[in-house]
Amino acid sequence: MTRQALILIGAGGHGKVVAEAAAATGRYRVAAFADDKYEQEKVEGGILRVPVADVQRLLGRLDDVQLILAVGNNVVRRRLEARLGLSADWYATVVHPSAVISKSATIGRGTVVLAGAILNADAVVGRHAIVNTKAVVEHDCAVGDYTHVSPAAALAGGVTLEAGAQVGIGACVLPGLTVGAWSTLGAGATAIRDVPAGCTAVGVPASHIRYRNAHQDHLLQVE
Ligand SMILES: CC(C)(COP(=O)(O)OP(=O)(O)OC[C@H]1O[C@@H](n2cnc3c(N)ncnc32)[C@H](O)[C@@H]1OP(=O)(O)O)[C@@H](O)C(=O)NCCC(=O)NCCS
């Protein structure tokens, strides 16, 4: 089987993990990493490395290619998507073969589901989301665009993660709760009530310690 070429935008730690997950599917070959840390095109470890500004040109050179925004930061993924200005069908969906995905779950374009993660019945995951290593997304959860369910985090049944929300490593959200847009539930926290939009919540049970400021709001303006 011919493997589809994949360009990963982001050559950091998360990019490496996505590259390995993509290769493990047997469906993709990582053709290039694009990252602003590269000043010019080069080949390293047998893989092309280009500045993000060169991605459009690269798309013209490669046949049958798709992309993943392989950066862990939710705001940065959203900004990269706006910067590249590509339609949704340019983006792949990568699911590590060891992930367990219910037949009734749906996963959007640009999203990665990493090793050992579980998506249970009727879970819906949006675009450019990360369901990280060993994360659990229980039945009927609605996980929005640009979200990140960190390693070993668990969303109980019917949880809503609004766009851009992050649930930190090992954190839990009790059934039916909402974690608001661009909020962060800290590592190891347990949310026992809704987390408002733009809020950082930590601890067990989680308490709200901070709200998004004007500078962070500005970073979200991509249109
Ligand atoms: C919650 C979090 C976002 C806060 O980061 P921050 O904005 O830099 O905040 P600070 O480190 O200044 O901490 C603010 C306060 O919260 C406390 N705190 C921070 N994270 C905490 C956590 N996970 N649990 C309990 N308390 C925490 C700090 O001790 C500090 O308390 P203090 O004001 O009494 O000193 C961060 O600590 C966190 O947990 N991020 C999740 C990271 C993660 O899971 N990444 C996954 C990568 S794959």
The ligand as a MOL file (V3000), in Angstrom:
LIG
                    3D

  0  0  0     0  0            999 V3000
M  V30 BEGIN CTAB
M  V30 COUNTS 48 50 0 0 0
M  V30 BEGIN ATOM
M  V30 1 C -2.5880 24.9130 36.1430 0
M  V30 2 C -1.3810 25.4370 35.3750 0
M  V30 3 C -1.8030 25.7340 33.9330 0
M  V30 4 C -0.9520 26.7050 36.0580 0
M  V30 5 O 0.2140 27.1580 35.4690 0
M  V30 6 P 0.6510 28.6920 35.7100 0
M  V30 7 O -0.3860 29.5740 35.1080 0
M  V30 8 O 2.0460 28.8400 35.2210 0
M  V30 9 O 0.4980 28.8840 37.2630 0
M  V30 10 P 1.6000 28.8450 38.4320 0
M  V30 11 O 2.6190 27.7750 38.2080 0
M  V30 12 O 2.0570 30.2590 38.6100 0
M  V30 13 O 0.7170 28.4110 39.6710 0
M  V30 14 C -0.2720 29.2520 40.2310 0
M  V30 15 C -0.6900 28.6170 41.5420 0
M  V30 16 O -1.3790 27.3900 41.2980 0
M  V30 17 C -0.7010 26.2770 41.9040 0
M  V30 18 N -0.7340 25.1820 40.9230 0
M  V30 19 C -0.2840 25.2130 39.6530 0
M  V30 20 N -0.5630 24.0530 39.0420 0
M  V30 21 C -1.1840 23.2770 39.9490 0
M  V30 22 C -1.7090 21.9730 39.8930 0
M  V30 23 N -1.6580 21.2520 38.7610 0
M  V30 24 N -2.3080 21.4860 40.9940 0
M  V30 25 C -2.3820 22.2200 42.1380 0
M  V30 26 N -1.9010 23.4840 42.2440 0
M  V30 27 C -1.3060 23.9980 41.1630 0
M  V30 28 C 0.7150 26.7790 42.1540 0
M  V30 29 O 1.3090 26.0930 43.2320 0
M  V30 30 C 0.4650 28.2450 42.4560 0
M  V30 31 O -0.0090 28.3410 43.7680 0
M  V30 32 P 0.3590 29.6120 44.7040 0
M  V30 33 O -0.2210 30.8070 44.0120 0
M  V30 34 O -0.3060 29.2850 46.0000 0
M  V30 35 O 1.8380 29.6450 44.7520 0
M  V30 36 C -0.2190 24.3910 35.3280 0
M  V30 37 O 0.4320 24.2970 36.5670 0
M  V30 38 C -0.7150 23.0100 34.9390 0
M  V30 39 O -1.1140 22.1770 35.7550 0
M  V30 40 N -0.6750 22.7550 33.5950 0
M  V30 41 C -1.0400 21.5110 32.9960 0
M  V30 42 C 0.1320 21.0180 32.1740 0
M  V30 43 C -0.1530 19.7040 31.5070 0
M  V30 44 O -0.8660 18.8500 31.9940 0
M  V30 45 N 0.4050 19.5380 30.3400 0
M  V30 46 C 0.2360 18.3510 29.5510 0
M  V30 47 C 1.3330 18.3020 28.5440 0
M  V30 48 S 1.2350 16.8650 27.5360 0
M  V30 END ATOM
M  V30 BEGIN BOND
M  V30 1 1 1 2
M  V30 2 1 2 3
M  V30 3 1 2 4
M  V30 4 1 2 36
M  V30 5 1 4 5
M  V30 6 1 5 6
M  V30 7 2 6 7
M  V30 8 1 6 8
M  V30 9 1 6 9
M  V30 10 1 9 10
M  V30 11 2 10 11
M  V30 12 1 10 12
M  V30 13 1 10 13
M  V30 14 1 13 14
M  V30 15 1 14 15
M  V30 16 1 15 16
M  V30 17 1 15 30
M  V30 18 1 16 17
M  V30 19 1 17 18
M  V30 20 1 17 28
M  V30 21 1 18 19
M  V30 22 1 18 27
M  V30 23 2 19 20
M  V30 24 1 20 21
M  V30 25 1 21 22
M  V30 26 2 21 27
M  V30 27 1 22 23
M  V30 28 2 22 24
M  V30 29 1 24 25
M  V30 30 2 25 26
M  V30 31 1 26 27
M  V30 32 1 28 29
M  V30 33 1 28 30
M  V30 34 1 30 31
M  V30 35 1 31 32
M  V30 36 2 32 33
M  V30 37 1 32 34
M  V30 38 1 32 35
M  V30 39 1 36 37
M  V30 40 1 36 38
M  V30 41 2 38 39
M  V30 42 1 38 40
M  V30 43 1 40 41
M  V30 44 1 41 42
M  V30 45 1 42 43
M  V30 46 2 43 44
M  V30 47 1 43 45
M  V30 48 1 45 46
M  V30 49 1 46 47
M  V30 50 1 47 48
M  V30 END BOND
M  V30 END CTAB
M  END
